[in-house]
Amino acid sequence: MSHVAEIQVEIKDLDALEAACKRIGTLELVRDQKVYKWWGSSVGDYPLPEGFTAEDLGKCDHAIRVKGDKHAYEVGVVRARNGKQGYVLHWDFFNNGYGMQAQVGENCKHLRQAYAVEVAKKAAKRQGMNVREQKQQDGSIRLVCVGR
Amino acid sequence: MSQVIINIDAEGNTTVSVKGAKGKSCKSLTAKIEAALGQTVKDDKTPEFFQVVAASVKVGQ
C-alpha cells in the first residue's frame, strides 16, 4: 500500500445524493424544493449552523423527504456558505425528526455514508475501474476498485 | 495490477488507499476520486511510495 488519504466528504453532486436516497430506499430528493418541514422557529437550544442565521432555517435549495410520510420532518439541502463548496444538510432533529432520523441516522450519518459510496463509485467507474462493493461487519462499506 | 480501496465507515469517515502502485503513480490513480469525495485532510505515504520506479541505473565506464 503506498498511500492512505483521509477525506472530509463534501456533498457536491446532487445526482450522487439522489442515488444515496435510492440506496437507503425510503428517501427521495426533491430538487428545487425551497423549504423543508421542521418545527418552524428556532428555540435557541442548539447553535446555528456556521454562516447561517435563524431566518435562514427552513429555507433550502433542494429537500429530502421520507417517501409517503406526511408527518416526518424533511432535510434541507442548502448551499454552503463562508467560501465552502457544495451543500450542507439542515434538519430539525427534535423528536427524532418525526421519523426522519430513523432513515438518515444520527447527524445524517447513514445518508452521508450512502452519499460517499455513490460518489466514489461514480468517480472510479468514470476512470474505467471495476468496482466491487463489500459490506463489513462493523457497518463500514469497502469499495475495491481495480484499474485497467 | 493496482487496486484502489475506499473505505467508508458507519459514521461516514472515508479513506482512500492504493495497493500495488509504486511511486507517484498511485497519487494520479486516486486524485480524481479524492476530489470527487471532498477535501483530503491527511495523506500518509507508506514506504512503497518512496520506491523509485526506474530502479536500474547504468554505470558508465
Backbone of each chain as ProteinMPNN parsed JSONL, in Angstrom:
{"seq_chain_A": "MSHVAEIQVEIKDLDALEAACKRIGTLELVRDQKVYKWWGSSVGDYPLPEGFTAEDLGKCDHAIRVKGDKHAYEVGVVRARNGKQGYVLHWDFFNNGYGMQAQVGENCKHLRQAYAVEVAKKAAKRQGMNVREQKQQDGSIRLVCVGR", "coords_chain_A": {"N_chain_A": [[0.849, -1.193, 0.0], [0.541, 2.149, -0.83], [-0.233, 4.738, -0.281], [-2.315, 6.409, 2.087], [-5.169, 8.186, 2.234], [-7.053, 10.474, 4.082], [-10.327, 11.574, 3.871], [-12.343, 14.427, 3.962], [-15.609, 14.395, 3.54], [-17.492, 16.108, 1.138], [-20.642, 17.32, 0.175], [-21.355, 17.532, -3.043], [-22.44, 16.678, -5.368], [-25.397, 16.363, -6.795], [-26.695, 14.328, -8.18], [-25.459, 12.056, -7.194], [-26.282, 12.296, -4.583], [-28.982, 11.875, -4.863], [-28.892, 9.24, -5.73], [-27.949, 8.147, -3.373], [-30.151, 8.466, -1.7], [-31.893, 6.687, -2.947], [-30.492, 4.353, -2.513], [-30.753, 4.063, 0.259], [-33.448, 3.794, 0.264], [-35.931, 4.525, 1.42], [-36.039, 7.183, 1.118], [-36.401, 10.304, -0.675], [-35.039, 12.628, -3.0], [-36.026, 15.891, -3.558], [-35.762, 18.009, -6.018], [-35.119, 21.516, -6.186], [-37.008, 22.179, -4.28], [-37.853, 24.602, -2.072], [-38.267, 25.014, 0.62], [-38.048, 23.311, 3.748], [-39.647, 20.933, 5.858], [-40.026, 21.6, 9.278], [-39.753, 22.315, 12.86], [-40.316, 25.039, 12.912], [-39.589, 27.4, 14.196], [-36.632, 28.757, 15.667], [-35.695, 27.681, 18.822], [-33.471, 28.236, 20.101], [-31.927, 26.317, 21.373], [-29.826, 24.929, 20.321], [-26.67, 25.608, 18.751], [-26.582, 27.679, 15.809], [-26.116, 26.551, 12.397], [-22.866, 27.018, 10.928], [-22.338, 30.186, 9.524], [-24.977, 30.745, 9.034], [-28.155, 32.298, 9.748], [-30.899, 32.633, 12.098], [-33.073, 33.263, 10.542], [-32.578, 31.961, 8.2], [-33.192, 29.352, 8.58], [-35.17, 26.56, 7.685], [-35.248, 27.225, 5.071], [-34.14, 26.216, 1.827], [-32.222, 24.772, -0.927], [-32.755, 22.424, -2.166], [-34.612, 19.485, -1.224], [-34.937, 16.707, 1.047], [-37.098, 14.015, 1.529], [-39.062, 11.689, 3.494], [-40.333, 9.038, 1.826], [-43.752, 9.004, 1.116], [-44.504, 9.755, 3.684], [-46.189, 11.94, 5.52], [-45.866, 13.162, 7.924], [-43.259, 13.186, 8.795], [-40.373, 15.188, 9.448], [-38.325, 17.154, 7.187], [-35.204, 17.061, 5.308], [-33.147, 19.75, 4.653], [-31.34, 20.667, 1.802], [-28.75, 22.625, 1.461], [-26.999, 25.295, -0.01], [-23.586, 25.64, 0.741], [-21.956, 28.057, 2.891], [-19.663, 30.781, 3.662], [-17.5, 30.56, 1.907], [-17.215, 27.865, 1.477], [-17.42, 24.748, -0.308], [-20.066, 23.149, -2.182], [-22.894, 21.506, -0.64], [-24.71, 21.803, 2.46], [-26.345, 19.913, 5.024], [-29.374, 20.568, 6.501], [-31.481, 20.049, 9.225], [-34.204, 19.417, 11.417], [-33.895, 17.862, 14.348], [-35.576, 17.474, 16.45], [-37.574, 15.435, 18.515], [-36.647, 13.205, 17.124], [-36.975, 14.002, 14.541], [-39.516, 13.297, 13.788], [-39.556, 10.732, 12.61], [-37.716, 11.0, 10.609], [-35.049, 10.699, 11.455], [-34.678, 7.96, 11.827], [-34.302, 7.109, 9.287], [-32.235, 8.66, 8.041], [-30.274, 8.56, 9.941], [-28.387, 9.365, 12.941], [-27.104, 12.623, 13.028], [-27.305, 12.564, 10.294], [-25.805, 10.374, 9.441], [-26.169, 7.893, 8.093], [-27.049, 8.72, 5.629], [-24.877, 10.277, 4.795], [-22.888, 8.312, 4.6], [-23.97, 6.704, 2.568], [-23.997, 8.55, 0.501], [-21.212, 9.051, 0.137], [-20.382, 6.52, -0.728], [-21.76, 6.302, -3.166], [-20.765, 8.5, -4.649], [-18.056, 7.956, -4.783], [-18.007, 5.498, -6.14], [-18.97, 6.303, -8.593], [-16.937, 8.072, -9.446], [-14.748, 6.332, -9.626], [-15.611, 4.507, -11.562], [-15.823, 6.194, -13.716], [-13.215, 6.483, -14.363], [-12.706, 4.174, -15.613], [-12.491, 1.984, -13.968], [-13.141, -1.19, -12.404], [-15.587, -1.801, -9.983], [-16.006, -3.266, -6.865], [-18.215, -3.976, -4.298], [-18.076, -4.265, -0.803], [-19.645, -5.173, 2.09], [-18.86, -4.564, 5.418], [-18.457, -6.172, 8.655], [-18.531, -4.331, 10.739], [-20.189, -2.398, 9.868], [-19.113, -0.68, 8.066], [-18.474, 0.208, 4.632], [-16.728, -1.163, 1.999], [-15.045, -0.325, -0.927], [-13.649, -1.926, -3.568], [-11.556, -1.154, -6.057], [-10.518, -1.857, -9.232], [-8.026, -1.184, -11.484], [-7.48, -0.676, -15.022]], "CA_chain_A": [[0.0, 0.0, 0.0], [1.505, 3.23, -0.951], [-0.625, 5.924, 0.471], [-3.653, 6.372, 2.658], [-5.652, 9.562, 2.367], [-8.309, 10.675, 4.805], [-11.099, 12.556, 3.118], [-13.524, 15.059, 4.557], [-16.554, 14.307, 2.428], [-18.34, 17.279, 0.879], [-21.752, 16.969, -0.72], [-21.266, 18.449, -4.188], [-23.008, 16.036, -6.55], [-26.813, 16.086, -6.499], [-27.066, 13.016, -8.734], [-24.993, 11.049, -6.234], [-27.146, 12.414, -3.394], [-30.229, 11.214, -5.248], [-28.595, 7.8, -5.709], [-27.829, 7.776, -1.952], [-31.531, 8.342, -1.203], [-32.422, 5.434, -3.507], [-29.777, 3.268, -1.832], [-31.415, 3.894, 1.558], [-34.708, 3.175, -0.172], [-37.143, 5.168, 1.925], [-35.894, 8.635, 0.973], [-36.306, 10.838, -2.043], [-34.573, 14.001, -3.164], [-36.921, 16.719, -4.359], [-34.945, 19.139, -6.487], [-35.734, 22.853, -6.232], [-37.958, 22.446, -3.201], [-37.124, 25.7, -1.415], [-38.448, 24.984, 2.074], [-38.152, 21.957, 4.304], [-40.538, 20.888, 7.009], [-39.359, 21.496, 10.583], [-40.549, 22.858, 13.95], [-40.827, 26.314, 12.416], [-38.851, 28.539, 14.739], [-35.514, 28.33, 16.491], [-35.885, 27.969, 20.233], [-32.155, 28.61, 20.611], [-31.329, 25.272, 22.208], [-28.612, 24.444, 19.672], [-26.063, 26.677, 17.937], [-26.965, 27.681, 14.394], [-25.034, 26.095, 11.522], [-21.895, 28.065, 10.619], [-22.635, 31.058, 8.389], [-26.419, 30.88, 8.848], [-28.889, 32.986, 10.814], [-32.179, 31.998, 12.429], [-34.017, 33.497, 9.426], [-32.271, 31.029, 7.1], [-33.677, 27.995, 8.888], [-36.4, 26.227, 6.979], [-35.079, 27.515, 3.639], [-33.145, 25.323, 1.232], [-32.158, 24.737, -2.396], [-33.398, 21.144, -2.505], [-35.014, 18.872, 0.046], [-35.056, 15.242, 1.083], [-38.229, 13.625, 2.369], [-39.334, 10.257, 3.638], [-41.389, 8.729, 0.848], [-45.086, 8.635, 1.579], [-44.702, 10.081, 5.096], [-46.554, 13.35, 5.592], [-45.584, 13.701, 9.252], [-41.817, 13.288, 9.046], [-39.666, 16.4, 9.052], [-37.524, 16.963, 5.978], [-33.811, 17.529, 5.36], [-32.859, 20.799, 3.678], [-30.034, 20.614, 1.144], [-28.538, 24.07, 1.398], [-25.677, 25.666, -0.5], [-22.695, 26.004, 1.846], [-21.524, 29.46, 2.926], [-18.302, 31.034, 4.167], [-16.496, 30.135, 0.935], [-17.108, 26.406, 1.387], [-18.014, 24.182, -1.52], [-21.109, 22.134, -2.097], [-24.12, 21.691, 0.138], [-24.784, 21.29, 3.827], [-27.655, 19.332, 5.318], [-30.022, 21.148, 7.675], [-32.748, 19.402, 9.572], [-34.618, 19.574, 12.807], [-33.931, 16.506, 14.897], [-36.491, 17.397, 17.588], [-38.392, 14.211, 18.478], [-36.065, 12.369, 16.056], [-37.46, 14.452, 13.232], [-40.79, 12.599, 13.498], [-39.363, 9.582, 11.717], [-36.616, 11.208, 9.657], [-33.754, 10.217, 11.954], [-34.584, 6.509, 11.628], [-33.886, 6.87, 7.898], [-30.948, 9.296, 7.695], [-29.312, 8.312, 11.004], [-27.967, 10.484, 13.774], [-26.257, 13.531, 12.235], [-27.424, 12.144, 8.882], [-24.646, 9.533, 9.115], [-26.487, 6.876, 7.061], [-27.126, 9.426, 4.343], [-23.505, 10.665, 4.424], [-22.176, 7.112, 4.156], [-24.525, 6.302, 1.267], [-23.53, 9.532, -0.49], [-19.792, 8.815, -0.133], [-20.296, 5.292, -1.532], [-22.24, 6.561, -4.526], [-19.905, 9.442, -5.374], [-16.774, 7.284, -5.011], [-18.226, 4.506, -7.199], [-19.115, 7.034, -9.849], [-15.629, 8.606, -9.846], [-13.884, 5.214, -10.011], [-16.107, 3.962, -12.836], [-15.505, 7.172, -14.76], [-11.817, 6.248, -14.757], [-12.615, 2.855, -16.235], [-12.181, 0.934, -12.999], [-14.222, -2.071, -11.967], [-15.797, -1.561, -8.562], [-16.684, -4.321, -6.121], [-18.625, -3.425, -3.007], [-18.078, -5.263, 0.269], [-20.156, -4.67, 3.371], [-18.065, -5.116, 6.511], [-19.243, -6.48, 9.861], [-18.664, -3.156, 11.613], [-21.1, -1.435, 9.241], [-18.471, 0.112, 7.021], [-18.589, -0.3, 3.267], [-15.444, -1.074, 1.323], [-15.099, -0.41, -2.383], [-12.382, -2.371, -4.136], [-11.585, -0.673, -7.436], [-9.385, -2.412, -9.956], [-7.749, -0.407, -12.691], [-7.255, -1.425, -16.247]], "C_chain_A": [[0.875, 1.23, 0.0], [1.033, 4.584, -0.461], [-2.058, 5.789, 0.965], [-4.088, 7.808, 2.869], [-6.96, 9.567, 3.141], [-9.064, 11.806, 4.141], [-12.218, 13.118, 3.991], [-14.552, 15.178, 3.432], [-17.403, 15.578, 2.342], [-19.441, 16.861, -0.09], [-21.788, 17.975, -1.864], [-22.064, 17.95, -5.377], [-24.453, 15.604, -6.238], [-27.261, 14.734, -7.035], [-26.649, 11.895, -7.776], [-25.836, 11.095, -4.954], [-28.49, 11.732, -3.652], [-30.043, 9.688, -5.222], [-28.478, 7.302, -4.264], [-29.218, 7.595, -1.333], [-32.143, 7.029, -1.685], [-31.789, 4.236, -2.827], [-30.423, 3.003, -0.467], [-32.837, 3.369, 1.342], [-35.96, 3.922, 0.223], [-37.133, 6.675, 1.699], [-35.995, 9.046, -0.474], [-35.872, 12.292, -2.006], [-35.574, 14.74, -4.036], [-36.139, 17.965, -4.753], [-35.776, 20.412, -6.524], [-36.888, 23.043, -5.258], [-37.274, 23.413, -2.235], [-37.366, 25.814, 0.098], [-38.464, 23.525, 2.525], [-38.954, 22.02, 5.596], [-39.731, 20.724, 8.3], [-40.261, 22.099, 11.648], [-41.105, 24.232, 13.589], [-40.184, 27.549, 13.01], [-37.754, 28.016, 15.651], [-35.801, 28.678, 17.942], [-34.53, 28.211, 20.908], [-31.478, 27.562, 21.463], [-30.053, 24.681, 21.609], [-27.998, 25.579, 18.871], [-26.499, 26.558, 16.475], [-25.807, 27.144, 13.558], [-24.154, 27.286, 11.107], [-22.289, 28.866, 9.375], [-24.127, 31.297, 8.173], [-27.058, 31.611, 10.035], [-30.213, 32.257, 11.054], [-33.18, 32.153, 11.287], [-33.793, 32.519, 8.277], [-32.871, 29.644, 7.341], [-35.02, 27.754, 8.2], [-36.318, 26.498, 5.485], [-33.966, 26.633, 3.069], [-33.147, 25.458, -0.288], [-32.837, 23.486, -2.945], [-33.769, 20.506, -1.168], [-35.083, 17.357, -0.094], [-36.216, 14.894, 2.002], [-38.329, 12.104, 2.474], [-40.525, 9.978, 2.732], [-42.694, 8.363, 1.533], [-45.364, 8.939, 3.043], [-44.953, 11.584, 5.246], [-46.156, 13.985, 6.928], [-44.099, 13.926, 9.507], [-41.306, 14.673, 8.659], [-38.818, 16.094, 7.823], [-36.099, 17.477, 6.191], [-33.643, 18.581, 4.269], [-31.457, 20.623, 3.121], [-29.724, 22.059, 0.761], [-27.124, 24.369, 0.919], [-24.804, 26.165, 0.664], [-22.297, 27.475, 1.753], [-20.092, 29.558, 3.432], [-17.23, 30.471, 3.225], [-16.353, 28.633, 0.808], [-17.869, 25.898, 0.168], [-19.211, 23.303, -1.197], [-22.285, 22.527, -1.218], [-23.925, 21.219, 1.567], [-26.21, 20.785, 4.056], [-28.202, 19.965, 6.593], [-31.298, 20.373, 7.958], [-32.972, 19.533, 11.063], [-34.779, 18.184, 13.4], [-34.772, 16.419, 16.166], [-37.397, 16.17, 17.422], [-37.971, 13.279, 17.337], [-36.612, 12.729, 14.676], [-38.735, 13.736, 12.803], [-40.624, 11.487, 12.463], [-38.217, 9.772, 10.74], [-35.323, 10.575, 10.152], [-33.579, 8.713, 11.753], [-34.079, 6.199, 10.21], [-32.488, 7.428, 7.619], [-29.864, 9.031, 8.741], [-28.998, 9.57, 11.791], [-26.954, 11.329, 12.989], [-26.244, 13.18, 10.747], [-26.316, 11.155, 8.482], [-24.949, 8.454, 8.083], [-26.484, 7.528, 5.679], [-25.727, 9.823, 3.866], [-22.714, 9.464, 3.925], [-22.651, 6.705, 2.756], [-24.054, 7.259, 0.163], [-22.069, 9.262, -0.876], [-19.611, 7.571, -1.005], [-20.664, 5.6, -2.992], [-21.275, 7.456, -5.304], [-18.549, 8.8, -5.683], [-16.896, 6.251, -6.134], [-18.256, 5.177, -8.565], [-17.746, 7.521, -10.363], [-14.699, 7.487, -10.309], [-14.305, 4.639, -11.361], [-15.776, 4.896, -13.993], [-14.065, 7.013, -15.24], [-11.604, 4.849, -15.305], [-12.292, 1.735, -15.261], [-13.412, 0.063, -12.747], [-14.352, -1.937, -10.458], [-16.563, -2.729, -7.941], [-16.989, -3.782, -4.72], [-18.679, -4.521, -1.954], [-18.572, -4.62, 1.555], [-19.394, -5.359, 4.491], [-18.941, -5.323, 7.749], [-19.471, -5.27, 10.752], [-19.55, -2.072, 10.985], [-20.443, -0.566, 8.192], [-18.636, -0.568, 5.661], [-17.246, -0.079, 2.582], [-15.664, -1.222, -0.182], [-13.719, -0.814, -2.873], [-12.43, -2.062, -5.631], [-10.331, -1.165, -8.134], [-9.236, -1.685, -11.278], [-7.528, -1.292, -13.888], [-5.801, -1.831, -16.356]], "O_chain_A": [[1.842, 1.322, 0.757], [1.846, 5.484, -0.25], [-2.894, 5.139, 0.337], [-3.443, 8.559, 3.601], [-7.855, 8.763, 2.882], [-8.505, 12.871, 3.879], [-12.937, 12.38, 4.664], [-14.383, 15.961, 2.497], [-17.953, 16.05, 3.337], [-19.193, 16.137, -1.055], [-22.197, 19.122, -1.683], [-22.338, 18.715, -6.301], [-24.692, 14.629, -5.525], [-28.101, 14.068, -6.431], [-27.378, 10.924, -7.574], [-26.074, 10.066, -4.322], [-29.056, 11.093, -2.765], [-30.912, 8.949, -4.758], [-28.861, 6.171, -3.963], [-29.433, 6.681, -0.537], [-32.827, 6.341, -0.927], [-32.45, 3.225, -2.587], [-30.618, 1.849, -0.085], [-33.353, 2.594, 2.147], [-36.936, 3.959, -0.526], [-38.092, 7.367, 2.043], [-35.72, 8.265, -1.385], [-36.262, 13.07, -1.135], [-35.93, 14.276, -5.12], [-35.889, 18.851, -3.936], [-36.964, 20.395, -6.846], [-37.668, 23.985, -5.404], [-36.242, 23.087, -1.649], [-36.73, 26.627, 0.768], [-38.847, 22.63, 1.772], [-38.939, 23.017, 6.319], [-38.876, 19.845, 8.41], [-41.429, 22.373, 11.372], [-42.246, 24.548, 13.926], [-40.221, 28.624, 12.411], [-37.905, 26.989, 16.313], [-36.113, 29.825, 18.262], [-34.452, 28.37, 22.126], [-30.548, 27.877, 22.204], [-29.288, 24.012, 22.305], [-28.723, 26.431, 18.359], [-26.751, 25.461, 15.978], [-24.647, 27.262, 13.954], [-24.637, 28.409, 10.956], [-22.539, 28.299, 8.312], [-24.506, 31.984, 7.225], [-26.569, 31.548, 11.163], [-30.588, 31.367, 10.29], [-34.033, 31.289, 11.081], [-34.695, 32.274, 7.477], [-33.036, 28.861, 6.405], [-35.88, 28.633, 8.147], [-37.182, 26.073, 4.718], [-32.979, 26.343, 3.745], [-33.973, 26.17, -0.858], [-33.412, 23.492, -4.034], [-33.3, 20.934, -0.113], [-35.259, 16.81, -1.183], [-36.312, 15.409, 3.116], [-37.77, 11.356, 1.672], [-41.582, 10.597, 2.856], [-42.726, 7.513, 2.422], [-46.344, 8.445, 3.599], [-44.034, 12.392, 5.112], [-46.114, 15.209, 7.046], [-43.724, 14.757, 10.334], [-41.749, 15.255, 7.669], [-38.617, 14.935, 7.462], [-35.827, 18.226, 7.129], [-33.956, 18.334, 3.105], [-30.499, 20.45, 3.874], [-30.345, 22.634, -0.134], [-26.162, 23.762, 1.391], [-25.23, 27.001, 1.462], [-22.301, 28.063, 0.672], [-19.404, 28.551, 3.605], [-16.195, 29.974, 3.67], [-15.462, 28.16, 0.103], [-18.816, 26.521, -0.312], [-19.347, 22.786, -0.088], [-22.621, 23.702, -1.071], [-23.094, 20.356, 1.85], [-27.148, 21.186, 3.366], [-27.564, 19.903, 7.644], [-32.085, 20.082, 7.058], [-32.044, 19.733, 11.847], [-35.669, 17.426, 13.015], [-34.707, 15.422, 16.886], [-37.915, 15.906, 16.337], [-38.804, 12.655, 16.679], [-36.699, 11.892, 13.777], [-39.003, 13.585, 11.611], [-41.447, 11.328, 11.562], [-37.784, 8.811, 10.104], [-34.581, 9.982, 9.369], [-32.464, 8.241, 11.534], [-33.495, 5.141, 9.975], [-31.653, 6.744, 7.027], [-28.681, 9.244, 8.478], [-29.3, 10.686, 11.366], [-26.048, 10.785, 12.358], [-25.279, 13.47, 10.039], [-25.931, 11.103, 7.314], [-24.083, 8.123, 7.274], [-25.987, 6.966, 4.703], [-25.422, 9.721, 2.677], [-21.962, 9.567, 2.956], [-21.844, 6.403, 1.878], [-23.753, 6.839, -0.954], [-21.726, 9.245, -2.058], [-18.784, 7.567, -1.917], [-19.961, 5.201, -3.921], [-20.998, 7.204, -6.476], [-17.96, 9.071, -6.729], [-16.006, 6.135, -6.977], [-17.668, 4.706, -9.538], [-17.438, 7.401, -11.549], [-13.949, 7.66, -11.269], [-13.462, 4.323, -12.2], [-15.486, 4.452, -15.103], [-13.735, 7.361, -16.373], [-10.47, 4.391, -15.445], [-11.868, 0.656, -15.674], [-14.553, 0.512, -12.858], [-13.354, -1.955, -9.737], [-17.623, -3.125, -8.425], [-16.125, -3.21, -4.055], [-19.258, -5.582, -2.185], [-17.993, -3.65, 2.044], [-19.291, -6.585, 4.519], [-20.015, -4.735, 7.876], [-20.486, -5.188, 11.444], [-19.647, -0.964, 11.511], [-21.116, 0.2, 7.502], [-18.902, -1.767, 5.574], [-16.7, 1.024, 2.58], [-16.371, -2.12, -0.642], [-12.735, -0.119, -2.62], [-13.233, -2.628, -6.372], [-9.215, -0.915, -7.677], [-10.171, -1.581, -12.072], [-7.404, -2.511, -13.769], [-5.411, -2.476, -17.33]]}, "seq_chain_B": "MSQVIINIDAEGNTTVSVKGAKGKSCKSLTAKIEAALGQTVKDDKTPEFFQVVAASVKVGQ", "coords_chain_B": {"N_chain_B": [[-1.252, -5.707, -10.759], [-2.835, -2.622, -9.99], [-4.758, -1.601, -7.154], [-7.431, 0.336, -5.927], [-8.59, 1.152, -2.81], [-11.445, 2.016, -1.151], [-12.713, 3.08, 1.828], [-15.579, 3.424, 3.723], [-16.793, 4.284, 6.713], [-19.347, 3.523, 9.239], [-19.981, 5.958, 10.286], [-19.537, 7.628, 8.271], [-16.928, 8.368, 7.847], [-14.155, 8.548, 5.714], [-11.678, 6.848, 3.858], [-9.072, 6.657, 1.402], [-7.093, 4.371, -0.257], [-4.177, 2.853, -1.791], [-3.103, -0.086, -3.398], [-0.324, -1.763, -4.591], [0.675, 0.064, -6.462], [3.471, 1.859, -7.514], [5.508, 4.532, -6.289], [4.81, 7.866, -7.441], [2.726, 7.272, -9.111], [0.532, 6.207, -7.878], [-0.761, 8.289, -6.723], [-1.818, 9.675, -8.844], [-3.721, 7.89, -9.608], [-5.684, 8.109, -7.671], [-6.349, 10.761, -7.368], [-8.541, 12.007, -8.699], [-10.702, 10.636, -7.634], [-10.484, 11.276, -4.938], [-10.897, 14.038, -5.121], [-13.517, 14.126, -6.039], [-14.836, 13.145, -3.846], [-14.326, 14.987, -1.775], [-12.489, 17.016, 0.483], [-9.07, 16.33, 0.93], [-7.775, 15.567, 3.952], [-5.707, 14.422, 5.292], [-2.75, 12.765, 4.488], [-1.053, 9.985, 4.283], [1.993, 8.715, 3.406], [3.157, 5.581, 2.491], [5.925, 3.19, 2.766], [6.157, 2.125, 0.153], [5.576, 4.181, -1.521], [7.87, 5.613, -1.778], [9.503, 4.147, -3.325], [11.616, 3.949, -6.074], [10.665, 4.159, -9.396], [12.009, 3.566, -11.857], [14.448, 1.663, -11.31], [16.791, 0.761, -12.238], [20.073, 1.58, -12.854], [22.382, 2.769, -15.077], [25.747, 2.154, -15.114], [28.374, 4.008, -16.015], [31.507, 3.802, -17.791]], "CA_chain_B": [[-2.311, -4.729, -11.051], [-3.061, -1.783, -8.816], [-6.111, -1.562, -6.603], [-7.765, 1.452, -5.058], [-9.556, 0.696, -1.807], [-12.116, 3.14, -0.496], [-13.445, 2.583, 2.984], [-16.478, 4.428, 4.298], [-17.326, 3.634, 7.907], [-20.762, 3.771, 9.52], [-20.146, 7.38, 10.609], [-19.256, 8.386, 7.049], [-15.485, 8.66, 7.712], [-13.753, 7.949, 4.445], [-10.252, 6.817, 3.49], [-8.755, 6.121, 0.087], [-5.725, 3.854, -0.25], [-3.773, 2.192, -3.03], [-2.238, -1.255, -3.274], [0.331, -2.258, -5.795], [1.202, 1.083, -7.369], [4.715, 2.368, -6.943], [5.846, 5.931, -6.504], [3.747, 8.867, -7.558], [1.635, 6.803, -9.972], [-0.661, 5.909, -7.093], [-1.43, 9.56, -6.455], [-2.61, 10.024, -10.022], [-4.861, 6.963, -9.633], [-6.731, 8.443, -6.708], [-6.584, 12.208, -7.259], [-9.907, 12.369, -9.121], [-11.661, 10.053, -6.675], [-10.405, 12.106, -3.731], [-11.503, 15.347, -5.4], [-14.971, 13.943, -6.139], [-15.356, 12.91, -2.493], [-14.251, 16.202, -0.95], [-11.16, 17.541, 0.798], [-8.131, 15.407, 1.559], [-7.314, 16.249, 5.153], [-4.482, 13.807, 5.779], [-2.238, 11.909, 3.434], [0.128, 9.27, 4.787], [2.683, 7.925, 2.383], [3.768, 4.373, 3.045], [7.247, 3.014, 2.142], [6.083, 1.833, -1.272], [5.513, 5.449, -2.245], [9.209, 6.147, -1.992], [10.26, 3.293, -4.245], [11.881, 4.582, -7.364], [10.073, 3.293, -10.417], [13.09, 3.059, -12.701], [15.495, 1.419, -10.316], [18.05, 0.367, -12.871], [20.966, 2.704, -13.146], [23.538, 2.335, -15.875], [27.008, 2.695, -14.607], [29.292, 4.241, -17.149], [32.905, 3.38, -17.569]], "C_chain_B": [[-2.613, -3.901, -9.801], [-4.542, -1.746, -8.441], [-6.28, -0.299, -5.788], [-8.835, 0.939, -4.094], [-10.123, 1.905, -1.073], [-12.932, 2.557, 0.641], [-14.291, 3.702, 3.575], [-17.119, 3.782, 5.523], [-18.753, 4.11, 8.192], [-21.04, 5.229, 9.898], [-19.911, 8.255, 9.376], [-17.793, 8.772, 6.882], [-14.911, 7.862, 6.547], [-12.239, 7.985, 4.261], [-10.109, 6.217, 2.093], [-7.314, 5.618, 0.142], [-5.453, 3.082, -1.533], [-2.875, 1.015, -2.702], [-1.594, -1.503, -4.627], [0.789, -1.218, -6.79], [2.442, 1.682, -6.727], [4.885, 3.851, -7.251], [4.618, 6.795, -6.701], [2.578, 8.403, -8.425], [0.372, 6.54, -9.168], [-1.462, 7.175, -6.821], [-2.31, 9.945, -7.652], [-3.831, 9.111, -10.155], [-6.018, 7.464, -8.776], [-7.12, 9.917, -6.693], [-8.023, 12.587, -7.609], [-10.965, 11.82, -8.177], [-11.675, 10.891, -5.396], [-11.11, 13.447, -3.946], [-13.024, 15.241, -5.48], [-15.585, 13.782, -4.749], [-15.361, 14.181, -1.652], [-12.823, 16.66, -0.763], [-10.3, 16.444, 1.413], [-7.52, 16.116, 2.761], [-6.014, 15.663, 5.682], [-4.027, 12.807, 4.732], [-0.956, 11.245, 3.924], [0.739, 8.439, 3.679], [3.363, 6.742, 3.055], [5.053, 4.091, 2.267], [7.213, 2.778, 0.639], [6.105, 3.11, -2.121], [6.913, 5.916, -2.635], [10.075, 5.252, -2.874], [10.424, 4.007, -5.574], [11.41, 3.632, -8.45], [11.154, 2.699, -11.318], [14.318, 2.849, -11.824], [16.843, 1.077, -10.956], [18.873, 1.6, -13.246], [22.153, 2.167, -13.941], [24.806, 2.973, -15.319], [27.984, 2.821, -15.78], [30.713, 3.839, -16.813], [33.748, 4.531, -17.009]], "O_chain_B": [[-2.641, -4.429, -8.69], [-5.431, -1.846, -9.286], [-5.381, 0.094, -5.045], [-9.845, 0.37, -4.507], [-9.399, 2.696, -0.469], [-13.741, 1.652, 0.441], [-13.79, 4.783, 3.886], [-17.901, 2.84, 5.391], [-19.293, 4.969, 7.496], [-22.181, 5.685, 9.839], [-20.069, 9.474, 9.433], [-17.434, 9.425, 5.902], [-15.152, 6.662, 6.415], [-11.599, 9.014, 4.478], [-10.912, 5.387, 1.666], [-6.414, 6.356, 0.543], [-6.372, 2.709, -2.262], [-2.0, 1.103, -1.841], [-2.251, -1.456, -5.667], [1.254, -1.575, -7.872], [2.453, 1.975, -5.532], [4.476, 4.351, -8.299], [3.535, 6.498, -6.196], [1.545, 9.071, -8.472], [-0.735, 6.636, -9.698], [-2.686, 7.136, -6.703], [-3.409, 10.473, -7.483], [-4.845, 9.498, -10.736], [-7.185, 7.268, -9.115], [-8.115, 10.286, -6.07], [-8.651, 13.383, -6.911], [-11.995, 12.453, -7.947], [-12.736, 11.18, -4.842], [-11.826, 13.931, -3.07], [-13.739, 16.145, -5.047], [-16.708, 14.222, -4.501], [-16.303, 14.421, -0.897], [-12.037, 16.696, -1.71], [-10.743, 15.72, 2.304], [-6.838, 17.13, 2.618], [-5.295, 16.322, 6.434], [-4.843, 12.085, 4.158], [0.099, 11.877, 3.971], [0.088, 7.574, 3.093], [4.057, 6.894, 4.06], [5.264, 4.685, 1.209], [8.132, 3.181, -0.075], [6.577, 3.122, -3.258], [7.11, 6.531, -3.683], [11.237, 5.563, -3.137], [9.483, 4.589, -6.112], [11.721, 2.441, -8.424], [11.21, 1.485, -11.518], [15.122, 3.761, -11.631], [17.886, 1.103, -10.303], [18.38, 2.53, -13.884], [22.833, 1.232, -13.519], [24.882, 4.181, -15.098], [28.347, 1.839, -16.427], [31.044, 3.573, -15.658], [34.942, 4.358, -16.763]]}, "name": "protein", "num_of_chains": 2, "seq": "MSHVAEIQVEIKDLDALEAACKRIGTLELVRDQKVYKWWGSSVGDYPLPEGFTAEDLGKCDHAIRVKGDKHAYEVGVVRARNGKQGYVLHWDFFNNGYGMQAQVGENCKHLRQAYAVEVAKKAAKRQGMNVREQKQQDGSIRLVCVGRMSQVIINIDAEGNTTVSVKGAKGKSCKSLTAKIEAALGQTVKDDKTPEFFQVVAASVKVGQ"}
